[in-house]
Amino acid sequence: MARYVVLLKFTEKGLTDVQHSLSRAESFCATAKRAGVSVETQLWTGGPYDGLLLLSAPDETTAAGVVLGLARQGNVSTCMLRAYDAGEFKQLVGKAGA
């Protein structure tokens, strides 16, 4: 399964209802699981982003669909990045001829 890092920023709506962030997070985890996506890590952060997710999904389309569904709720904006572990990165570099 491929891994993805999703950076999150609260929208104005999300900040207005920030007290419900934990229950929304639980709901997202359940939705993701039903779609075949595993939420490995879910963190709230300080700084330019308000949170991040580490997801495992069978493919990019499945991951993107779950993340798009999260963004459609209007509480966060998202930025999804493909993540590689050391072994995957080694293969990637090898294919680049480096």
N, C-alpha and C positions, 0 to 999 in steps of 0.2 A: 504494500500500500504506500502511496505517495504521502508526503507530509507537506503541510502548508502552515505558514505563520500568518495570522490575520491581525492587523493593527486596527484598533478601534478608537474612535473619537465620539464622545457624547454629542448629540445634536441638542438644540435648544429644548426640544421635547424630552429628550433623555435626561437632561439636567433638571428639568422641572419635576420629573418623576424619579429622580435618582434613588430615592428610598426603595423603589421597587426593582432596582438593578439585580439584586441577588435572585429574586424569584424569576425575573426574565432570563437570567443566566441558566437556572435550572430547567426552565422550559426549553431554551435553546438546546441544551444537552440532550434532552429527550427527543426533540425533533430531529437533531443530527443523527442520533442513534437509529431512529426509525428509517432514516435515509441511507444507513450503512456507513456513516461517518463517525469516527471516534474522536471525542474531545479529550485530548491527552492532558492539556493544561489550559486553565482559564485564570488569568491574572488581571487585577486592576493595577494601574500604574500612575505615577506622577510624571509630569513632564509634557512633552508635546502630544503624546497619545494617552488616552485614559484607560486603555486595557489592551490585552492581547490574548489570542487563542492559538494553541498548537493543535492542529487537526491532522488526522490520518484518514485518507479516503481512497477508494479503489481507483479513482481517476479524477482528472481536473474538472470534468463536467459535473460530477456529483458534488465535489467540494464547492465549486462556484455556485451551484444551485442552492445549496444550504446557506452559503454566505449571502447570496442575493436575497434569499428569504429573510435573513436577519436584518439586512439593510432596509428592506421594504417596510419593516415595522416602524421605521422612522426614529428610533431611539439612538442609533449609532450610525456613523459613516464607517466604511470599511476599506481596507487596503490588503488584498490577499497576495502573498508571496510564496512561491514554491521553495521549499526548504530541502536541503540535502545533508545527509549524515556523512561522516568521513569516507565510508566505503563508496557511497554514491558519487561523492565529489571526485574521488580518485578515478572512477570510471569516466566521469564527465571530462576531466582533464586529459585522460588518456585518449579520448575520442577527438579532443581538440588538437592533438598532436604536440602538446606542450611537453 
